[in-house]
Every structure is written in C-alpha cells, then in structure tokens.
Amino acid sequence: MKVIDTHIHYGTDPNVASSTCVPYLITGQPDSVIRMLDEENASHGVLFPHDRVMSPPWDADYDKANQQIGEAVLKYPDRIAGLARINPTFGAEHTQKLLRKYVTEWGCRGVKLVAGYDFYRPNDLKVVGPMLDICQEYDLTVLFHSGDAPRDLPYLQAQAAKAYPNVRFVLAHIGMHTYLHEAILACKEYENVNVDMAQAWPYDIRIFLNHVGMDRLTYGSDTPYQSPEVEQLKLKVIGLTEAEQEKVFSLNARRIWRIA
Ligand SMILES: [Zn+2]
C-alpha cells in the first residue's frame, strides 16, 4: 500500500537549522520532494513552506515561499498537493488577493497557519474570516499548527471550524500531547475538524482513535524535522487492522485533501 504524507515542509531555514532528518529535502528543488516521497513509499505529499518567516525576514507575507510551493506543484502535479503559508494579519484585501492568485496559478489546495508566529487568535473571525471566506469559495482545506499555548490551541481553532461548517479543518500533531484531549473534543463536537499525527506519541494516537474513530486522522511525517520512517512506525505499532491502516495512511487524506 502506498501512503499519503499530509505534512511536509519544503526544507528549512538554512540560516537557522543546522541539521534535519531529511537533509536532501531543499527548498527550490522539486526533485528532492519526489525523492523523499519515493523513499517513504508515498503516492502523494501535501507540501507547504517552513513555518516561520525565513531569515532575514524579507518574505514577511510568505509570498516568495508560497511561489516555490507553486513551482513544485506545477512540475509534479500528480504527486504534490501544495498549500500556502498565510499570515491573515496582512488584512482582507491582501490575503484574499494572494490566495486567489495561488488557486488560479498553481491550484493551491489549502492554507497552513501558525497563529503563534503571526500573532493573532485562530478564533478571531475579524482576522481569519476573510481568509476562510476564500477557503469556502474554492473548497480549500485549513491546516492549523496545533498544540502550543497561548494561540495555537485546538479549542480556539475549533471555533473557526464552528463558524465555517463547510470548510475542512486539520489540527496538526493532535494537539502535540499536552492538548490531546482538546483536539479530541474539537473533533467530537465539529464534524469538519480532523487531525494529522505528525510528532504525536503512539499512545496519544491510539487514545484519539479510541475516542473519535478511524475517519478523522491522517499520516503526516513533518519532514524534514522528523523522520518519515519513525512517524510511519507509530501507526504500525498501535494494533490497527489492515483496513484501518488503509484509512489513516491514505483514504482519509484523499477526502480531506481532495486527492483523486
Ligand atoms: Zn510541521
């Protein structure tokens, strides 16, 4: 069975990261994404920029980083689903213009958000509403970094999902251990909330599946910060049937990320 990796960063900040788990994965080299997908037995990958503004911070709205995602998608449209890193505090007009451009020019499939780095609250609809309007209009999926206080918290993020019931949301890392049960609550209360298991502990993944069921969790490696081999092993040691493994490794991702 081929897997779908729903959490891949397109390299890191070379001025900050001294080493990574997948050192050959480098921004601006689409072939390195395909090499990584092949090595982890993945049919598709969901690709987005490094989470923080690259240093020096000339690319504050992530536009240059997003264009590099676009180049990779246009070179390998059958393997890579691309997301734009968005900072919605640039305001409605700027944010909507960027997102429309990405959708039109390279088929952008969703947005990656890190409220802690960009200083807003994910439940502040004045800030995130205009961006979510575009997500609704173009059927884009919203990926929240999730599990860091005080901004990147599952239950704050769930309020955005509550306000936009037709938009699909993903809380990365199942709330990063400390907020596991907030992520479980968010998924139980709102049908449009899902999670990826990147960086989560095997025990936490099992607890999540026990509470929420098999349809809302996807495999994600968080490459190049984590090892795809290790992240895949976590889903293989928690006693899933073959049919359940197929859901979390591939079928759920096809639905959440519109992969044919
Ligand atoms: Zn990540």
Boltz pocket constraint, residues with backbone or C-beta under 6 A from the ligand:
constraints:
  - pocket:
      binder: B
      contacts: [[A, 7], [A, 9], [A, 222]]
      max_distance: 6.0
